[in-house]
């Protein structure tokens, strides 16, 4: 009986996290292991500020739908369609987000969900804790 209650609780918590993912998210911060290892010196920070804005009208978006399918790609300002759109299936098991090949169903990437709120999604690579991606909800 205890095992049945525990199984129901785990499946409900996975369903709730999957429901929180549904929608369109824009990548706002992508921290790699290399960035985490090296900190910028004061001179580099000053030079970076004086170089001006490096932001462009390009955004990396990822979409999750209710049926377990998603797509990601690069969107430019003024364009309806994204460039290099990749379709995939996804699955949430506990706090693990799995990206699967659309046709074969083989797991292509695994991420750990650190935080899901109404406006923020924070995940990191399951194999490398130092690779963190932070998204903001668009729709």
LINMO-V687715 format. One record per pair of residues at least 6 apart in sequence whose ideal C-beta (glycine too) atoms are under 8 Angstrom apart, sorted by the first residue. I is the first residue (numbers start at 1). GAP is how many residues later the second one is. Records with the same first field share a line. If there is no record, write none. Layout:
I->GAP + GAP
This chain:
10->84
13->81
14->78 + 79 + 80
17->75 + 78 + 96 + 99
18->74
20->96 + 97
21->43 + 69 + 71 + 76 + 95 + 100
22->42 + 43 + 44
23->40 + 41 + 114 + 115 + 116
24->37 + 38 + 39 + 113 + 114 + 115
25->36 + 37 + 38 + 39 + 96 + 110 + 111 + 112 + 113
26->33 + 34 + 35 + 109 + 110 + 111 + 112
27->32 + 33 + 34 + 35 + 106 + 107 + 108
28->106 + 107 + 108
29->103 + 104 + 105
30->102 + 103 + 104
31->99 + 100 + 101 + 102 + 103
32->98 + 99
33->95 + 97 + 98
36->94
37->93
40->8
57->19 + 20 + 21
58->16 + 17 + 18 + 19
59->15 + 16
60->12 + 13 + 14 + 15
61->11 + 12 + 13 + 14 + 21 + 77
62->8 + 9 + 10 + 73
63->7 + 8 + 9
64->6 + 26
68->21 + 22 + 23
69->18 + 19 + 20 + 21 + 33
70->17 + 18 + 19 + 20 + 29
71->11 + 14 + 15 + 16 + 17
72->13 + 14 + 16
73->9 + 10 + 11 + 12 + 13
74->8 + 9 + 10
75->7 + 8
76->7
87->15
88->11 + 12 + 13 + 14 + 20
89->10 + 11 + 12 + 13 + 16
90->7 + 8 + 9 + 10
91->6 + 7 + 9
92->6 + 21
95->17 + 18
96->14 + 15 + 16 + 17 + 30
97->13 + 14 + 15 + 16 + 26
98->9 + 11 + 12 + 13
99->8 + 9 + 10 + 11 + 12
100->6 + 7 + 8
101->7
109->16
110->15 + 16 + 17
111->12 + 13 + 14 + 15 + 22
112->11 + 12 + 13 + 14
113->8 + 9 + 10
114->8 + 9 + 10 + 18
115->6 + 7
116->6
118->19
119->17 + 18
120->14 + 15 + 16 + 17
121->13 + 14 + 15 + 16
122->10 + 11 + 12 + 13
123->9 + 10 + 12
124->6 + 7 + 8 + 9
125->6
